[in-house]
Amino acid sequence: METINTRRTIRKYTTQPVSDELLNRLLAEASHTQTMGNLQLYSVVITKNDAQKAALAPAHFNQPMVKNASVVLTICADFRRTTIWCENRKAEPGYNNFLSFINAATDALLFTQTFCNLAEEEGLGLCFLGTTVYMPKMIIDVLKLPKLVMPIATLTVGWPDETPELSDRLDVSAFVHQETYHDYTPQDIDKHYAKKESLEENKHFVTINNKETLAQIFTDIRYTKRDNEAMSTGMLEALRQQGFLE
Amino acid sequence: METINTRRTIRKYTTQPVSDELLNRLLAEASHTQTMGNLQLYSVVITKNDAQKAALAPAHFNQPMVKNASVVLTICADFRRTTIWCENRKAEPGYNNFLSFINAATDALLFTQTFCNLAEEEGLGLCFLGTTVYMPKMIIDVLKLPKLVMPIATLTVGWPDETPELSDRLDVSAFVHQETYHDYTPQDIDKHYAKKESLEENKHFVTINNKETLAQIFTDIRYTKRDNEAMSTGMLEALRQQGFLE
């Protein structure tokens, strides 16, 4: 899995389609990922149809990858299939609650990441769309997701048509704690974020946005308190609508 | 990454320790996983100390792997480091909300799974402890996790001392939906679950527990409605305590 060290998010794809054979093989292999009680609490909705891609796009802020990728995968936390199985087998399911959502979301995300690692090893390019949890109700409507199914991740998948720069990452010492959590002093923060803050592209980003610091790009533009609070409400409403908060 | 097709959860380990060099390399490589805004919204608490392992064990129902593994990793959704960075950079963070928890949990789980894929390729044996979200407040206390840090996954890591049977998995057709979600008929359920229900070990499990169906093992014993509801309350209390529901 040497590809992990040179991986980058790919947003531009060639017109070559991703074959069903390859897609199915990667999905089957990814399903070997560990899962709660071997229940595989996830489902994957595959979008290839142009009209469906266009319908999904607004939920992802119309990022062009959604329409341009060969395949869009929406991975869902799914306790519905298991619940129907129970109902058909004289068993009384109790999975319409928050913990069960977390269990299913965990299964879905672990499965998703193995799929990513396998697909990237195969030479495919991927973009993970964090927007999936921003306006989940739009996605629920387009994909006709029933109760106990909640979209949790989206991948656009295709053959790469770009080679962007590698992204920087924090040093391991920035996110690892020995035995207990050791809180960050201002000096720790200076040390861990020095590299990121000194990158030319980040300095440029601060300048063109008329900001004083890189952190302000995140708090004032990309992930604002106001947006986060509104989307928290929307996400909780969607969880209630899908039956996970009963 | 051919190991994915023969992976199994490993609960018994040799006494050979996992070296710091290997552990740090795998953590560094895993950090190339995609992350929201390149913020890496996770932290990893490493437990090697026997007293700390013993303190963590009850939160994981005293499963023996916690004490016997060379290393225990608790991976946390972490918006604290980013929040402190913002506070030190004249930026006003707004990450004490539910969406931000989901964002950080997503980052943490994707990172966790790449770590698993890499570690298994290296020959290490892992057990993913789903119990992490059952009694999170115990883990928060033992690891001294501050606000905006929430435990989300635990891995016990060591060199394998067993080769259990491979687990069965559902066929891809059981969890994949084309274009929209197609709900499951009783016939679909029969087809998708036939293999699992016919396995000798599962039939044996039903018999010794005096149950009528395999599904009842899950609803009546392993993951009951009553436990799920109690643990949902506990998880939401922990999220509130950690400052993610403000």
Chai-1 contact restraints between the chains, C-beta under 6 A:
chainA,res_idxA,chainB,res_idxB,connection_type,confidence,min_distance_angstrom,max_distance_angstrom,comment,restraint_id
A,M1,B,M1,contact,1.0,0.0,6.0,A-B,restraint_1
A,M1,B,L118,contact,1.0,0.0,6.0,A-B,restraint_2
A,M1,B,E121,contact,1.0,0.0,6.0,A-B,restraint_3
A,I4,B,E29,contact,1.0,0.0,6.0,A-B,restraint_4
A,I4,B,H32,contact,1.0,0.0,6.0,A-B,restraint_5
A,R7,B,H32,contact,1.0,0.0,6.0,A-B,restraint_6
A,T9,B,Q34,contact,1.0,0.0,6.0,A-B,restraint_7
A,N24,B,V172,contact,1.0,0.0,6.0,A-B,restraint_8
A,L27,B,V172,contact,1.0,0.0,6.0,A-B,restraint_9
A,A28,B,V172,contact,1.0,0.0,6.0,A-B,restraint_10
A,E29,B,I4,contact,1.0,0.0,6.0,A-B,restraint_11
A,S31,B,R169,contact,1.0,0.0,6.0,A-B,restraint_12
A,H32,B,I4,contact,1.0,0.0,6.0,A-B,restraint_13
A,H32,B,R7,contact,1.0,0.0,6.0,A-B,restraint_14
A,Q34,B,T9,contact,1.0,0.0,6.0,A-B,restraint_15
A,Q34,B,F128,contact,1.0,0.0,6.0,A-B,restraint_16
A,M36,B,G130,contact,1.0,0.0,6.0,A-B,restraint_17
A,G37,B,R222,contact,1.0,0.0,6.0,A-B,restraint_18
A,N38,B,S167,contact,1.0,0.0,6.0,A-B,restraint_19
A,Q40,B,L170,contact,1.0,0.0,6.0,A-B,restraint_20
A,S43,B,F175,contact,1.0,0.0,6.0,A-B,restraint_21
A,V44,B,V176,contact,1.0,0.0,6.0,A-B,restraint_22
A,V45,B,H177,contact,1.0,0.0,6.0,A-B,restraint_23
A,I46,B,Q178,contact,1.0,0.0,6.0,A-B,restraint_24
A,N49,B,E179,contact,1.0,0.0,6.0,A-B,restraint_25
A,Q52,B,E179,contact,1.0,0.0,6.0,A-B,restraint_26
A,R81,B,Y184,contact,1.0,0.0,6.0,A-B,restraint_27
A,I84,B,Y184,contact,1.0,0.0,6.0,A-B,restraint_28
A,I84,B,I189,contact,1.0,0.0,6.0,A-B,restraint_29
A,W85,B,I189,contact,1.0,0.0,6.0,A-B,restraint_30
A,W85,B,Y193,contact,1.0,0.0,6.0,A-B,restraint_31
A,W85,B,A215,contact,1.0,0.0,6.0,A-B,restraint_32
A,C86,B,A215,contact,1.0,0.0,6.0,A-B,restraint_33
A,C86,B,T219,contact,1.0,0.0,6.0,A-B,restraint_34
A,N88,B,P186,contact,1.0,0.0,6.0,A-B,restraint_35
A,N88,B,I189,contact,1.0,0.0,6.0,A-B,restraint_36
A,R89,B,T213,contact,1.0,0.0,6.0,A-B,restraint_37
A,R89,B,A215,contact,1.0,0.0,6.0,A-B,restraint_38
A,K90,B,E212,contact,1.0,0.0,6.0,A-B,restraint_39
A,K90,B,T213,contact,1.0,0.0,6.0,A-B,restraint_40
A,A91,B,T213,contact,1.0,0.0,6.0,A-B,restraint_41
A,A91,B,A215,contact,1.0,0.0,6.0,A-B,restraint_42
A,A91,B,Q216,contact,1.0,0.0,6.0,A-B,restraint_43
A,A91,B,T219,contact,1.0,0.0,6.0,A-B,restraint_44
A,E92,B,T219,contact,1.0,0.0,6.0,A-B,restraint_45
A,P93,B,T219,contact,1.0,0.0,6.0,A-B,restraint_46
A,G94,B,K225,contact,1.0,0.0,6.0,A-B,restraint_47
A,G94,B,N228,contact,1.0,0.0,6.0,A-B,restraint_48
A,N97,B,N228,contact,1.0,0.0,6.0,A-B,restraint_49
A,N97,B,E229,contact,1.0,0.0,6.0,A-B,restraint_50
A,N97,B,S232,contact,1.0,0.0,6.0,A-B,restraint_51
A,F98,B,S232,contact,1.0,0.0,6.0,A-B,restraint_52
A,L99,B,N228,contact,1.0,0.0,6.0,A-B,restraint_53
A,L99,B,M231,contact,1.0,0.0,6.0,A-B,restraint_54
A,L99,B,S232,contact,1.0,0.0,6.0,A-B,restraint_55
A,L99,B,M235,contact,1.0,0.0,6.0,A-B,restraint_56
A,S100,B,N228,contact,1.0,0.0,6.0,A-B,restraint_57
A,I102,B,V133,contact,1.0,0.0,6.0,A-B,restraint_58
A,L109,B,L109,contact,1.0,0.0,6.0,A-B,restraint_59
A,L110,B,Q113,contact,1.0,0.0,6.0,A-B,restraint_60
A,Q113,B,L110,contact,1.0,0.0,6.0,A-B,restraint_61
A,Q113,B,Q113,contact,1.0,0.0,6.0,A-B,restraint_62
A,Q113,B,T114,contact,1.0,0.0,6.0,A-B,restraint_63
A,T114,B,Q113,contact,1.0,0.0,6.0,A-B,restraint_64
A,N117,B,N117,contact,1.0,0.0,6.0,A-B,restraint_65
A,E121,B,M1,contact,1.0,0.0,6.0,A-B,restraint_66
A,F128,B,Q34,contact,1.0,0.0,6.0,A-B,restraint_67
A,G130,B,M36,contact,1.0,0.0,6.0,A-B,restraint_68
A,V133,B,I102,contact,1.0,0.0,6.0,A-B,restraint_69
A,L143,B,T180,contact,1.0,0.0,6.0,A-B,restraint_70
A,L143,B,Y181,contact,1.0,0.0,6.0,A-B,restraint_71
A,K144,B,T180,contact,1.0,0.0,6.0,A-B,restraint_72
A,K144,B,Y181,contact,1.0,0.0,6.0,A-B,restraint_73
A,L145,B,Y181,contact,1.0,0.0,6.0,A-B,restraint_74
A,P146,B,D183,contact,1.0,0.0,6.0,A-B,restraint_75
A,S167,B,N38,contact,1.0,0.0,6.0,A-B,restraint_76
A,R169,B,S31,contact,1.0,0.0,6.0,A-B,restraint_77
A,L170,B,Q40,contact,1.0,0.0,6.0,A-B,restraint_78
A,V172,B,N24,contact,1.0,0.0,6.0,A-B,restraint_79
A,V172,B,L27,contact,1.0,0.0,6.0,A-B,restraint_80
A,V172,B,A28,contact,1.0,0.0,6.0,A-B,restraint_81
A,F175,B,S43,contact,1.0,0.0,6.0,A-B,restraint_82
A,V176,B,V44,contact,1.0,0.0,6.0,A-B,restraint_83
A,H177,B,V45,contact,1.0,0.0,6.0,A-B,restraint_84
A,Q178,B,I46,contact,1.0,0.0,6.0,A-B,restraint_85
A,E179,B,N49,contact,1.0,0.0,6.0,A-B,restraint_86
A,E179,B,Q52,contact,1.0,0.0,6.0,A-B,restraint_87
A,T180,B,L143,contact,1.0,0.0,6.0,A-B,restraint_88
A,T180,B,K144,contact,1.0,0.0,6.0,A-B,restraint_89
A,Y181,B,L143,contact,1.0,0.0,6.0,A-B,restraint_90
A,Y181,B,K144,contact,1.0,0.0,6.0,A-B,restraint_91
A,Y181,B,L145,contact,1.0,0.0,6.0,A-B,restraint_92
A,D183,B,P146,contact,1.0,0.0,6.0,A-B,restraint_93
A,Y184,B,R81,contact,1.0,0.0,6.0,A-B,restraint_94
A,Y184,B,I84,contact,1.0,0.0,6.0,A-B,restraint_95
A,P186,B,N88,contact,1.0,0.0,6.0,A-B,restraint_96
A,I189,B,I84,contact,1.0,0.0,6.0,A-B,restraint_97
A,I189,B,W85,contact,1.0,0.0,6.0,A-B,restraint_98
A,I189,B,N88,contact,1.0,0.0,6.0,A-B,restraint_99
A,Y193,B,W85,contact,1.0,0.0,6.0,A-B,restraint_100
A,E212,B,K90,contact,1.0,0.0,6.0,A-B,restraint_101
A,T213,B,R89,contact,1.0,0.0,6.0,A-B,restraint_102
A,T213,B,K90,contact,1.0,0.0,6.0,A-B,restraint_103
A,T213,B,A91,contact,1.0,0.0,6.0,A-B,restraint_104
A,A215,B,W85,contact,1.0,0.0,6.0,A-B,restraint_105
A,A215,B,C86,contact,1.0,0.0,6.0,A-B,restraint_106
A,A215,B,R89,contact,1.0,0.0,6.0,A-B,restraint_107
A,A215,B,A91,contact,1.0,0.0,6.0,A-B,restraint_108
A,Q216,B,A91,contact,1.0,0.0,6.0,A-B,restraint_109
A,T219,B,C86,contact,1.0,0.0,6.0,A-B,restraint_110
A,T219,B,A91,contact,1.0,0.0,6.0,A-B,restraint_111
A,T219,B,E92,contact,1.0,0.0,6.0,A-B,restraint_112
A,T219,B,P93,contact,1.0,0.0,6.0,A-B,restraint_113
A,R222,B,G37,contact,1.0,0.0,6.0,A-B,restraint_114
A,K225,B,G94,contact,1.0,0.0,6.0,A-B,restraint_115
A,N228,B,G94,contact,1.0,0.0,6.0,A-B,restraint_116
A,N228,B,N97,contact,1.0,0.0,6.0,A-B,restraint_117
A,N228,B,L99,contact,1.0,0.0,6.0,A-B,restraint_118
A,N228,B,S100,contact,1.0,0.0,6.0,A-B,restraint_119
A,E229,B,N97,contact,1.0,0.0,6.0,A-B,restraint_120
A,M231,B,L99,contact,1.0,0.0,6.0,A-B,restraint_121
A,S232,B,N97,contact,1.0,0.0,6.0,A-B,restraint_122
A,S232,B,F98,contact,1.0,0.0,6.0,A-B,restraint_123
A,S232,B,L99,contact,1.0,0.0,6.0,A-B,restraint_124
A,M235,B,L99,contact,1.0,0.0,6.0,A-B,restraint_125
